[in-house]
Amino acid sequence: RSSLPEETLLQLYIILRNEKGLKEKLESYSEQYPLSIDENEYADLVKFWIENRGNMERRQGNYGSYAQDDMYYFDQTVAEGHAVRANLFYTGMAAAGIEFENYTCLESAHVLWHDIYEKQMYVNGSTGSTSNDEAYGGDYDLPNSGYCETCASSALAFFTGYMSLAFEDSTYADTLENIMYNAILGGIGQDGRTFYYVQPLNSSSNARWNWNDCPCCVPMFLKFVSRLSTYIYAYDDSRVFINQFISSSATLASGVRLEMTTGMPYYGNCTVKVIGGSTQLWIRIPAWAEGVTLKINGVDASYTESNGYAVISVKAGDTVSYDMQLGVRRIYADPNVKADVGRVTLAYGPIIYCI
């Protein structure tokens, strides 16, 4: 359950395509059982798995909507079925869309992501409201006692990460930040030994577990942490996106090297030092920020805004100071969410209060 095969095999295809030395080592690892690897066959299998959802010809067994297998992927417009399986399948769909420049995959992923975001996602980024098949519950069916499996939150983060790469819109990075702080980090106890399998918003009777016969949530947490660097930065030949404000450094093949220090999520200060190279920085303007100020080498700097990012040009030796104004804010649910009529959520920056 920690992953579905589409994205896993896609990553294997990419690694073997790019790392020829690794491919040769694997082929000759065993003299008794030498391998002949054609990574393109992995790519073909990824495409087959995605394109044949909903195709029942010459098949035995049908998991139907539970496994997003009741119709072709391009006809799926509503997230349904087992929430973890759904989010991981959508992750593979988005990843394949990027890798193979399959715009049908990307458009389908876009429709499904926005169905989740607009109608089936809790305020903290959790999904999968019903314990019946650990599934999506339908439009605006978001009871505060909802199931909200930790795995589903991690899987939605994976899906959202690819959507951020595909569409370069800060809405995706905003959402991933929300999921990370409010739906994923809470999945592991501070002792590092206990975890939540499910995380309903009304958690008064929800205790952490030491073990579960289906121990999927902890590996999913670790999988998310192992990918964290890819969510902080994204880049191409001429741009570097700062999507998450986490103290870190990045060295790119282009020669660009950045060092970021920040007090987030409790303080809105962020400093980015450009150690090497020159590039165009795209710094996310968080939806929760009450304002941002930007300086280069201590001097107020103007910036252009594009898709929710502050865009500036920088070179080696520059220091960018980026300050985001945090404040306590009220978040109101869509009026269609009957469970939350007359209620409000309080948040400070990206952190949602537990009250």
FENTAPE-V215195 format. One record per backbone hydrogen bond with DSSP energy under -0.5 kcal/mol. NH is the residue of the N-H (numbers start at 1). CO is the residue of the C=O. Records with the same first field share a line. If there is no record, write none. Layout:
NH: CO + CO
This chain:
8: 4
9: 5
10: 6
11: 7
12: 8
13: 9
14: 10
15: 11
16: 12
17: 13
18: 14
19: 15
20: 18
23: 19
24: 20
25: 21
26: 22
27: 23
28: 24
29: 26
31: 29
34: 31
35: 27
38: 36
39: 37
41: 38
42: 38 + 39
43: 39
44: 40
45: 41
46: 42
47: 43
48: 44
49: 45
50: 46
51: 47
52: 48
53: 50
55: 52
56: 54
59: 56
66: 63
67: 64
68: 65
69: 64
75: 72
76: 72 + 73
77: 75
82: 66
83: 134
86: 82
87: 83
88: 84
89: 85
90: 86
91: 87
92: 88
93: 89
94: 90
95: 91
96: 92
97: 93
98: 94
99: 95
100: 96
101: 98
102: 97
103: 101
106: 102
107: 103
108: 104
109: 105
110: 106
111: 107
112: 108
113: 109
114: 110
115: 111
116: 112
117: 113
118: 114
119: 115
120: 115 + 116
121: 116
122: 126
125: 122
130: 135
133: 131
134: 131
135: 130 + 132
136: 81
140: 119
141: 138
142: 140
146: 143
147: 129
148: 128
150: 197
152: 149
153: 149
154: 150
155: 151
156: 152
157: 153
158: 154
159: 155
160: 156
161: 157
162: 158
163: 159
164: 160
165: 161
166: 162
167: 163
168: 164
170: 307
172: 169
173: 169
174: 170
175: 171
176: 172
177: 173
178: 174
179: 175
180: 176
181: 177
182: 178
183: 179
184: 179
185: 180
187: 184
188: 185
189: 194
192: 189
195: 209
196: 187
197: 195
199: 147 + 148
202: 144
203: 201
206: 203
207: 205
209: 195
215: 213
216: 214
219: 215
220: 216
221: 217
222: 218
223: 219
224: 220
225: 221
226: 222
227: 223 + 224
228: 225
230: 227
231: 227 + 228
232: 228
233: 229
234: 241
236: 239
240: 280
241: 234
242: 282
243: 232 + 241
244: 232
246: 244
248: 260
250: 258
252: 256
255: 252
257: 276
258: 250
259: 273
260: 248
261: 271
263: 269
266: 263
267: 263
270: 322
271: 261
272: 320
273: 259 + 271
274: 318
275: 257 + 273
276: 257
279: 314
280: 238
281: 279 + 312
282: 240
283: 281 + 310
284: 242 + 282
285: 308
286: 284
289: 286
290: 325
293: 323
295: 321
296: 299
297: 319
299: 296
301: 294
304: 311
306: 309
309: 306
310: 283
311: 304 + 309
312: 281 + 310
314: 279
316: 277
317: 274
318: 315
320: 272
321: 295 + 319
322: 270 + 320
323: 293
324: 268
325: 291
326: 324
329: 347
331: 345
337: 334
338: 336
340: 337
341: 338
343: 340
345: 331
347: 329
348: 351
349: 327
351: 348
353: 346
355: 353
